[in-house]
Amino acid sequence: QMKKQCNQKLLIRVKTECVPCSLNLKTQCPAGYTKLTNGTGIADCRYYLEIKTQTLSLPGCRHQCTKEFEQPECCRGYWGPDCMGK
């Protein structure tokens, strides 16, 4: 029996929203994602704070999250939803 299904493993990376670093300790990744960074995360972004008529751009932190996802795919020579052969 030849293998018809050759699923591809994909690694999806996302970053959480940029917030003040002191508040980022409690930031969680989306459901199903694993947090790659810890503590306050990475200080590589800016968030905006509106005060009356001004908008301030302040340095902030965010976390990196990852999730492994399996994408269904047929092996070479097979096609369709059921991976039919020739």
C-alpha positions in Angstrom: 0.0 0.0 0.0 1.6 3.3 -1.2 1.2 6.3 1.1 -1.3 8.7 -0.4 -1.3 11.4 2.3 1.9 13.4 2.8 0.8 16.2 5.3 3.1 19.2 5.6 4.0 20.4 9.1 4.0 24.2 9.4 5.2 26.3 12.2 3.1 29.4 12.7 4.7 32.3 14.6 2.8 35.2 15.9 3.6 38.2 18.2 1.3 39.5 20.9 0.1 43.1 20.9 2.7 45.7 22.0 2.0 46.9 25.6 4.0 48.6 28.3 6.7 46.1 29.4 5.6 46.1 33.0 2.1 44.9 31.9 3.5 42.3 29.5 4.4 39.7 32.2 0.8 38.6 32.3 0.2 38.5 28.5 -0.9 35.2 27.2 -0.5 33.7 23.8 -3.7 32.9 21.7 -5.3 29.6 22.5 -3.3 26.7 21.2 0.0 28.7 20.9 3.1 28.2 23.0 5.0 31.2 24.4 8.6 31.3 23.2 9.6 34.3 25.3 9.3 34.8 29.0 9.3 37.6 31.5 8.5 40.9 29.9 9.1 39.5 26.4 11.0 41.4 23.7 11.3 45.1 23.8 11.1 45.6 20.0 7.9 47.6 19.5 6.1 50.8 20.2 2.6 51.4 21.5 0.5 54.6 21.4 -0.9 56.5 24.3 -3.5 59.2 23.6 -3.5 62.1 26.1 -6.0 64.8 25.3 -4.9 66.2 21.9 -1.6 64.4 21.7 -0.6 60.8 20.8 2.6 59.6 22.4 4.6 56.7 20.9 6.3 54.8 23.7 8.6 51.8 23.7 6.9 48.6 24.7 7.2 44.8 24.8 5.5 41.8 23.2 5.8 38.0 23.3 6.5 35.5 20.5 4.2 32.6 20.2 4.3 29.5 18.1 2.0 26.7 17.0 2.6 23.6 15.0 0.0 23.0 12.3 -0.4 20.1 10.0 -1.6 21.0 6.5 -3.2 18.1 4.7 -1.5 17.3 1.4 -1.5 14.5 -1.1 1.7 12.7 -1.9 3.1 13.1 -5.4 0.9 11.4 -8.1 -2.3 11.7 -5.9 -4.9 14.4 -5.9 -8.3 15.5 -4.7 -9.9 15.5 -1.2 -9.4 11.7 -0.9 -5.9 11.6 -2.5 -7.0 9.4 -5.4 -4.3 7.8 -7.6 -4.1 7.5 -11.3 
